[in-house]
């Protein structure tokens, strides 16, 4: 395969990634603005009602009105709590989708690599077609933990993220993936698997993993940096 074709394939991968990332960024900004507005709006209404019920201006003869106001206050409080719950759901969706687009680029990059360099595949002991061998190899690779994937890239593709990235960046990407896993598989509670992977974690077993928007943005940035570094490293290796 010519160098121009290799560059085109990976440029197309990056283009698709940037489209998905841009869509995710717009969705994230919309969710943050909308949820914060609704929570603030409902909070203000609940505060106004509470202040009225506690004030000296309330007509003591309007018991029915007071009851209605009390019910409304309770309803507003529940709605506010509901919107906050929706916010957590949106956070989980965004983190999960962030890794989905990462894994898509990651797996496609590995498929391109083995298509161009089939000699790097394991021996064909099962008499599989080339496509089947590539699919089997990539699936096996994608099921590994991130640190195992990085070690495999270093050993087999000569892509050394431990040189390109600081250890802190690598650790944060690993932790972001571990957080995604507990959000999806353990209702956002810290699992023993999480604590095993993140040995320096300060979280306690079964505690809730609170997520901030700043944390999400940092994770998205790490994913973007990883995708760009991976694809262009692949290009240089396959062109050589």
C-alpha positions in Angstrom: 0.0 0.0 0.0 1.3 3.4 -1.0 2.2 6.0 1.6 -0.5 8.4 0.3 -3.1 5.7 0.7 -2.0 5.0 4.3 -2.2 8.7 5.1 -5.6 8.9 3.6 -7.0 6.0 5.6 -5.8 7.5 8.9 -6.8 11.0 8.0 -10.3 9.7 7.3 -10.3 8.0 10.8 -9.3 11.3 12.4 -11.9 13.2 10.4 -14.6 10.8 11.6 -13.3 11.1 15.2 -13.4 14.9 15.1 -16.9 14.9 13.8 -18.1 12.6 16.6 -16.0 14.6 19.1 -17.5 17.9 17.9 -21.0 16.5 18.2 -20.3 15.3 21.7 -18.9 18.7 22.7 -22.0 20.5 21.4 -24.2 18.0 23.3 -22.2 18.4 26.5 -22.4 22.2 26.3 -26.2 22.0 25.7 -26.7 19.6 28.6 -24.6 21.7 31.0 -26.4 24.9 30.1 -29.9 23.4 30.1 -29.6 21.4 33.3 -27.9 24.3 35.2 -30.7 26.7 34.0 -33.5 24.3 35.1 -31.9 23.6 38.5 -31.3 27.2 39.1 -34.8 28.2 38.0 -36.5 25.5 40.1 -34.3 26.4 43.0 -35.3 30.0 42.8 -39.0 29.1 42.7 -38.7 26.8 45.7 -36.8 29.5 47.6 -39.4 32.1 46.8 -42.2 29.9 48.0 -40.3 29.0 51.2 -39.6 32.6 51.9 -43.3 33.4 51.5 -44.5 30.6 53.8 -42.0 31.8 56.4 -42.8 35.5 56.1 -45.1 37.7 58.1 -47.0 38.7 55.0 -48.7 35.4 54.7 -52.4 35.7 55.4 -53.1 33.3 58.3 -56.7 32.8 57.1 -55.6 31.4 53.7 -55.0 27.8 55.0 -56.0 26.2 51.7 -53.6 28.5 49.8 -50.9 27.6 52.2 -51.5 23.9 51.7 -51.3 24.4 47.9 -48.1 26.4 48.4 -46.7 23.6 50.6 -47.5 21.0 48.0 -46.0 23.1 45.2 -42.9 23.6 47.3 -42.5 19.9 47.8 -43.1 19.3 44.1 -40.5 21.8 43.1 -38.0 20.2 45.4 -38.6 16.8 43.9 -38.3 18.3 40.3 -35.0 19.9 41.2 -33.8 16.6 42.6 -35.0 14.9 39.4 -33.1 17.3 37.2 -30.0 16.7 39.2 -30.5 12.9 38.7 -30.8 13.5 35.0 -27.6 15.4 35.1 -25.8 12.4 36.4 -27.3 10.3 33.7 -26.1 12.6 31.1 -22.6 12.5 32.6 -22.6 8.8 32.3 -23.8 8.9 28.7 -21.1 11.4 27.8 -18.2 9.4 29.4 -19.5 6.2 27.8 -19.8 7.8 24.3 -16.3 9.3 24.7 -14.8 5.9 25.1 -17.0 4.5 22.3 -15.5 6.8 19.8 -12.0 6.2 21.2 -12.5 2.4 20.9 -13.8 2.8 17.4 -10.7 4.6 16.2 -8.5 2.3 18.2 -9.9 -0.9 16.7 -10.0 0.5 13.1 -6.3 1.6 13.5 -5.4 -1.9 14.5 -7.3 -3.5 11.6 -5.5 -1.2 9.1 -2.2 -2.1 10.7 -2.7 -5.9 10.4 -4.2 -5.6 6.9 -1.0 -3.9 5.7 1.2 -6.1 7.9 -0.5 -9.5 8.0 2.9 -11.1 8.8 2.5 -9.6 12.3 -0.5 -11.7 13.0 -0.2 -14.9 15.2 0.2 -18.2 13.3 -3.0 -19.3 11.5 -3.6 -22.5 13.4 -7.4 -22.5 12.9 -7.3 -22.1 9.1 -9.1 -18.8 9.2 -9.3 -16.3 6.4 -7.2 -13.1 6.7 -10.2 -11.0 7.7 -11.2 -13.5 10.4 -7.6 -13.6 11.7 -7.5 -9.8 11.9 -11.0 -9.6 13.5 -9.9 -12.2 16.1 -6.7 -10.4 16.9 -8.3 -7.0 17.2 -11.1 -8.3 19.4 -8.6 -9.9 21.7 -6.6 -6.6 21.8 -9.6 -4.5 22.5 -10.7 -6.6 25.5 -7.4 -5.8 27.3 -7.0 -3.2 29.9 -5.5 0.1 28.7 -2.2 -0.4 30.4 -2.0 -3.9 28.7 -2.9 -2.3 25.4 -0.1 0.3 25.8 2.4 -2.4 26.6 1.3 -4.3 23.6 1.6 -1.3 21.3 5.1 -0.7 22.7 6.2 -4.3 22.2 4.5 -5.1 18.9 4.1 -1.8 17.0 6.9 0.1 18.7 4.6 2.9 19.8 5.8 4.0 23.2 3.2 6.1 25.0 5.3 6.0 28.1 7.8 8.2 26.3 5.3 10.4 24.6 3.1 10.9 27.7 3.9 11.6 31.3 3.1 8.9 33.8 0.4 11.2 35.2 -1.4 11.4 31.9 -1.3 7.6 31.4 -2.6 7.1 34.9 -5.4 9.6 34.3 -6.5 7.9 31.1 -6.5 4.5 32.9 -8.5 5.9 35.8 -11.0 7.6 33.4 -11.6 4.2 31.7 -12.0 2.5 35.1 -14.5 5.1 36.1 -16.4 4.5 32.9 -16.6 0.8 33.7 -18.1 1.3 37.2 -20.6 3.9 35.8 -21.8 1.3 33.3 -21.4 -1.9 35.2 -21.7 -1.0 38.9 -24.2 1.9 39.0 -21.3 4.4 39.7 -20.2 2.7 42.9 -16.5 2.0 43.5 -15.9 -1.7 42.9 -13.0 -4.0 44.1 -11.9 -4.2 40.4 -11.6 -0.4 40.3 -9.5 -0.3 43.5 -7.3 -3.1 42.1 -6.7 -1.2 38.9 -6.3 2.2 40.6 -4.1 1.2 43.5 -3.6 4.8 44.8 -7.3 5.6 44.8 -8.6 7.4 47.9 -12.2 6.1 47.3 -13.7 3.5 49.6 -15.3 0.3 48.4 -19.0 0.8 47.4 -18.8 4.6 47.7 -20.4 6.7 45.0 -18.0 8.0 42.3 -19.0 11.6 42.0 -18.3 13.1 38.6 -17.7 16.8 37.9 -17.9 18.5 34.5 -14.3 19.5 34.8 -13.3 15.8 35.2 -15.3 14.9 32.1 -13.6 17.7 30.0 -10.2 16.5 31.1 -11.0 12.9 30.2 -12.3 14.0 26.8 -9.1 16.0 26.2 -6.9 12.9 27.1 -8.9 10.8 24.7 -8.5 13.3 21.9 -4.7 13.5 22.5 -4.5 9.7 22.6 -6.4 9.3 19.3 -4.2 11.9 17.5 -1.0 10.5 18.8 -2.0 6.9 18.0 -3.1 7.5 14.5 0.0 9.5 13.4 2.3 7.1 15.1 0.6 4.3 13.1 1.1 6.3 9.9 4.8 6.8 10.4 5.3 3.1 11.3 3.3 1.8 8.3 5.1 4.2 5.9 8.5 3.1 7.0 
